[in-house]
Structures are given as C-alpha cells and as structure tokens.
Amino acid sequence: MNPEERTVQAIMILQKIVEDTGVPRNIRRAAAEAIKILQRKDLSPALRAANAISILDEVATDPNMPLFARTAIWQAVSILEQIRDQV
C-alpha cells in the first residue's frame, strides 16, 4: 500500500469515531483534528502521519473512552506508523 492509501484507510477509521455520539466529545474532537492534519497536502505523508499519531496518543489513554473507540484509534495509529516518506 502506498502512503495515500494508508492515509485514506486511517481517515475512514477515524471518521467512524467522529460520527459516533457515544464517544466523548474530547475524543471525537481529537479524531477530527487528526483527520484535518491527514488531509493537508502541504506536508509530507510521514509528517502528517506523525502529527496525527501525536494527537491520537494523547487521547488513547483517556479512561472515559469506550473500548471499541480505543481499539479503533490503535488500529488507525498502527496504519499511520507504517507511513514513511519516499526517498
């Protein structure tokens, strides 16, 4: 998979969290922020992924997060960690 395909896959996972009203607002906000960063075209794919991972890591340990949302965030982070810049 190329970096753009991985990015789209991660965005789809995060979009489900954003749309789920059962997820606390701060976690939905963090997922939305990560999506915005991933959609920026002025940064390299690896930099976008690193910035999104940073945001998601901050909320991944939130005790109020439902288990399915935590699993989805970890899944998105796992996908984003595979993105590297083409040299």
Secondary structure as GFF3:
##gff-version 3
##sequence-region A 1 87
A	DSSP	alpha_helix	3	19	.	.	.	ID=ss1
A	DSSP	alpha_helix	25	39	.	.	.	ID=ss2
A	DSSP	alpha_helix	45	59	.	.	.	ID=ss3
A	DSSP	alpha_helix	67	80	.	.	.	ID=ss4
###
